[in-house]
Amino acid sequence: PFIRGTSPNPDVYFQARESVNPYYAKAPFLVQEAMNKFEKLTGRSYQLYEYEGHPEAERVMIIMGSGAQVARETVKKLCASGEKVGVIQVRLYRPFSLSYFMKAFPASVKSIAVLDRTKEPGATGEPLYQDVIANLFAAFNNGSLRHIPAVIGGRYGLSSKEFTPGMVKGIFEELKRDSP
């Protein structure tokens, strides 16, 4: 057997590209289902978007990757001292699921810092920041969010630079400002 000419031409490429959409739409559900099975086997629970912090947090950090643990531990400490802060740890980045994200999102949020561990020179923001902005607007448009909080973007840990609790606290201090 042999095959030749597998490059799709413009007459079918568009349709083939779009045909994958239903599979991507199902991915968040399937990943969460696998996480639920993992919990039954190990006792460790994971969610696509995990919130930790004050139940009525006004300032929230959204982060994924290695910096999330530093942020979560710092949020515990800040909440214990009376701060209304929280953190959403992103475990599934793309496809980004608006419905699962909004389940983790406190309605009381006034300002958000989205931290990426990448730098996109020339872009208006890093990838996670842009996806969060797009999803907040989508949630506002569909009525599941009453107002769009102030959102800032930032970076951490480039080239394995240290990311400390003091830095996390500084970000939450910045979110207190009228115009962070």
C-alpha positions as CSV (number, residue, x, y, z in Angstrom):
1,P,0.0,0.0,0.0
2,F,1.1,3.6,-0.6
3,I,-0.4,7.1,-0.4
4,R,0.4,10.3,-2.2
5,G,-0.7,13.9,-2.0
6,T,-2.0,14.1,1.5
7,S,-1.9,17.9,1.6
8,P,-5.6,19.1,1.8
9,N,-6.5,21.7,-0.8
10,P,-8.5,24.9,-0.1
11,D,-11.7,23.2,-1.1
12,V,-11.8,20.9,1.9
13,Y,-9.3,22.3,4.4
14,F,-11.7,24.7,6.0
15,Q,-14.3,22.0,6.6
16,A,-11.8,19.6,7.9
17,R,-10.4,22.2,10.3
18,E,-13.8,23.1,11.7
19,S,-14.8,19.4,12.0
20,V,-12.7,19.1,15.2
21,N,-14.6,21.6,17.2
22,P,-17.0,19.1,18.9
23,Y,-14.0,17.2,20.2
24,Y,-12.4,20.2,21.7
25,A,-15.8,21.2,23.2
26,K,-16.0,17.9,25.0
27,A,-12.4,17.9,26.3
28,P,-13.0,19.9,29.5
29,F,-15.8,17.4,30.6
30,L,-13.6,14.4,29.7
31,V,-10.6,15.8,31.6
32,Q,-12.7,16.6,34.7
33,E,-14.2,13.1,34.5
34,A,-10.6,11.6,34.4
35,M,-9.7,13.8,37.5
36,N,-12.8,12.5,39.3
37,K,-11.7,8.9,38.6
38,F,-8.2,9.7,39.8
39,E,-9.7,11.0,43.0
40,K,-11.5,7.7,43.6
41,L,-8.3,5.9,43.1
42,T,-6.0,8.1,45.2
43,G,-8.1,10.3,47.4
44,R,-6.6,13.4,45.8
45,S,-9.1,15.8,44.3
46,Y,-8.4,18.1,41.4
47,Q,-10.6,20.5,39.5
48,L,-10.0,22.2,36.1
49,Y,-10.1,25.5,37.9
50,E,-9.5,25.4,41.7
51,Y,-10.4,28.3,44.0
52,E,-8.8,28.8,47.3
53,G,-9.3,31.8,49.6
54,H,-11.9,34.0,51.2
55,P,-15.5,33.1,50.2
56,E,-16.1,36.8,49.4
57,A,-12.8,37.7,48.0
58,E,-12.4,41.1,46.4
59,R,-8.9,40.5,45.0
60,V,-8.1,37.3,43.1
61,M,-5.0,36.0,41.4
62,I,-5.4,33.6,38.5
63,I,-2.3,31.5,37.8
64,M,-1.2,28.1,36.6
65,G,1.9,26.1,36.9
66,S,4.6,26.1,39.6
67,G,3.7,29.6,41.0
68,A,0.2,28.4,42.0
69,Q,1.5,26.7,45.1
70,V,3.2,29.8,46.4
71,A,0.1,31.8,45.6
72,R,-2.2,29.3,47.5
73,E,0.0,29.2,50.6
74,T,0.3,33.0,50.6
75,V,-3.5,33.4,50.2
76,K,-4.1,31.1,53.2
77,K,-1.8,33.3,55.3
78,L,-3.4,36.5,54.1
79,C,-6.9,35.2,54.7
80,A,-5.9,34.2,58.2
81,S,-5.0,37.8,58.9
82,G,-8.3,39.1,57.6
83,E,-7.6,39.8,53.9
84,K,-10.4,39.2,51.4
85,V,-8.2,37.5,48.8
86,G,-8.2,34.3,46.7
87,V,-6.5,32.4,44.0
88,I,-7.8,30.4,41.1
89,Q,-5.3,27.7,40.0
90,V,-5.8,26.8,36.3
91,R,-5.2,23.1,35.7
92,L,-6.7,23.0,32.2
93,Y,-5.6,25.9,30.0
94,R,-6.9,25.1,26.6
95,P,-9.5,24.5,25.7
96,F,-10.6,27.1,28.2
97,S,-14.0,26.2,29.7
98,L,-16.1,29.1,30.6
99,S,-18.6,27.1,32.6
100,Y,-16.0,25.3,34.8
101,F,-14.1,28.6,35.2
102,M,-17.2,30.5,36.4
103,K,-17.9,27.7,39.0
104,A,-14.6,28.6,40.6
105,F,-15.0,32.4,40.3
106,P,-16.3,34.3,43.3
107,A,-19.0,36.8,42.5
108,S,-17.5,39.3,44.9
109,V,-14.3,39.9,42.9
110,K,-13.4,43.6,42.2
111,S,-9.9,43.2,40.8
112,I,-7.9,40.4,39.3
113,A,-4.2,39.7,38.6
114,V,-3.5,37.1,35.9
115,L,0.0,35.7,36.0
116,D,1.7,33.9,33.2
117,R,5.1,32.2,33.2
118,T,5.9,33.5,29.7
119,K,6.6,36.8,27.9
120,E,4.9,37.5,24.6
121,P,6.8,40.5,23.2
122,G,4.6,42.9,21.2
123,A,1.3,41.3,22.4
124,T,-1.3,43.2,24.4
125,G,-1.0,40.5,27.1
126,E,0.2,37.0,27.8
127,P,-1.9,34.0,26.7
128,L,-3.6,33.2,30.0
129,Y,-4.4,36.9,30.5
130,Q,-6.0,37.2,27.1
131,D,-8.1,34.0,27.6
132,V,-9.3,35.2,31.0
133,I,-10.3,38.6,29.6
134,A,-12.1,36.9,26.7
135,N,-14.0,34.6,29.1
136,L,-14.9,37.4,31.5
137,F,-16.5,39.3,28.6
138,A,-18.3,36.2,27.4
139,A,-19.6,35.6,31.0
140,F,-20.7,39.2,31.1
141,N,-22.4,38.9,27.7
142,N,-24.3,35.7,28.7
143,G,-25.4,37.2,32.0
144,S,-23.4,34.9,34.3
145,L,-21.2,37.9,35.5
146,R,-22.8,41.1,36.6
147,H,-19.7,43.3,36.2
148,I,-16.3,43.0,34.7
149,P,-13.6,43.4,37.4
150,A,-10.4,45.4,36.9
151,V,-7.9,43.0,35.4
152,I,-4.1,43.3,35.2
153,G,-1.6,40.9,33.7
154,G,1.8,40.0,34.8
155,R,4.6,37.5,34.7
156,Y,6.5,35.4,37.2
157,G,9.4,32.9,37.1
158,L,10.9,33.7,33.8
159,S,14.2,31.7,33.4
160,S,13.3,30.1,36.8
161,K,13.5,33.4,38.7
162,E,12.3,33.0,42.2
163,F,8.6,33.6,42.9
164,T,8.1,34.4,46.6
165,P,5.2,34.9,49.0
166,G,6.4,38.6,49.3
167,M,5.9,39.0,45.6
168,V,2.4,37.5,45.8
169,K,1.5,39.9,48.7
170,G,2.8,42.8,46.6
171,I,0.5,41.8,43.8
172,F,-2.5,41.7,46.1
173,E,-1.4,45.2,47.5
174,E,-1.4,46.5,43.9
175,L,-4.9,45.2,43.4
176,K,-6.1,47.4,46.3
177,R,-5.4,50.5,44.2
178,D,-8.2,52.4,42.4
179,S,-6.5,51.8,39.1
180,P,-4.1,48.8,39.5
